[in-house]
Amino acid sequence: MPYLGNPPAEAYTTTVKDSFSGDGSTTAFTLSVPSTTNDLRVVVENVIQDPTVAYSVSGTTLTFTSAPPTGTNNIYAVNLGPAVQTVVPPDGVTLTNPTVTGDLTVDTDTLFVDSANNRVGVGTVSPSSLLDVDKSQDAETNIELTNTNTGSSAQVRTKYTTDGGLFTVGKTSDAHAFGGDAYLYNVDNTNIRFATNDIERLRILSSGGITFNGDTASANALDDYEEGTWTPNLPQGGSVTVTYASYIKVGALVTAYAFITATSIPNDGNQFQIGGLPFTSNSTNGYYGGGSLSYSGAYNTNVFTDPLVSFNSTFLYFHRNDGNSNAIYNSNITGGTRDLIFQVIYHTTI
């Protein structure tokens, strides 16, 4: 007659017997294989012992409640093994470093481990990498991580068409319109793009730099951001004490700030310059950067004007603003201690 219900699980085990000699004092003995209290039959002087009452088992350790009497091989234990093997081990069984030899296949459409135990295939029996998730026959998500508390998910999906490869967050049949709040995708095998609501917000160019809002021009790519300090000096003579000097560089645009005290300025006809700018200015002939003079303590403010950064240089200088077209010279400010606070903005060459 046909069998009703699920068939019982089948398992084949090897019965293991261990023999021990009692000495009247030892209560703990080491088994050759791990077991559990109810899976081990223990006999002392040909009398079967009561599990949990007369003895207990933890892994490979058999412990008696009272020391067995002295005798040669007067104790033996038979590891009966569990009657039925299940996916969940019974209480008391610990799996330590389980080893699988040969190819392990758990439903060829789901999971496969090769015989060398170094490649795992999901959806393929021929994994080509350490973890090979193959969904080449459809456009479903390859890997999906779902937060069961919120219902949100992060997905990694590959679309085997003219499109490229990496997708996360959101889910529709259209690789270019996931919906959702944000997603990352690659549709030309080079650039990586970030988008929200199917509108590209940021693109990482394979040639370097990032662009925004769908802009593809390399000239518009932001390829550098840097903050730091710099060391002002007086290249035309004199000495300087730096209270603070910093800069920010975004792409080719440099903003430099400094608070300095100039001393020992020589009385000569050299142009008064402040050197040491963190980047060389644009080399285009006629290009000048500029800024503002916030404080010029002890200087003649009727003479000083805003600073200029000459092209292809690392210094700034000052022009007179009293109708004289000449620059400020050392002789105009010689002697004493001079405080100076300024900031300049200029372009460097990328």
Buried (B, 14 or more C-beta within 10 A) or exposed (E): EEEEEEEEEEEEEEEBEBEBEBEEEBEEBEBEEBBBBBBBBBBBEEEEBEBEEBBBBBBEEBEBEEEBEEBEEBBBBBBBBBEEEEEEEEEBEEEEEEEEEEEEEEEEEEBBBBEEEEBBBBBBBEBEEEEBBBBEEEBEBBBEEEEEEEEEBBBBBBBEEEBBBBBBBBBEEEBBBBEBEEBBBBBEEEBBBBBBEBEBEBBBBEEEBBBEEEBEEEEEBEBBEEEEEBEBBBBBBBEBEBEEBBBBBEBBEBBBBBBBBBBEBBEEEBBBBBBBBBBBBBEEEEBBBEBEBEEBEEBEEEBBBBBBBBBEBBBBBBBBEEEEEEBBBBEBBBEEEBBBBBBBBBBBEE
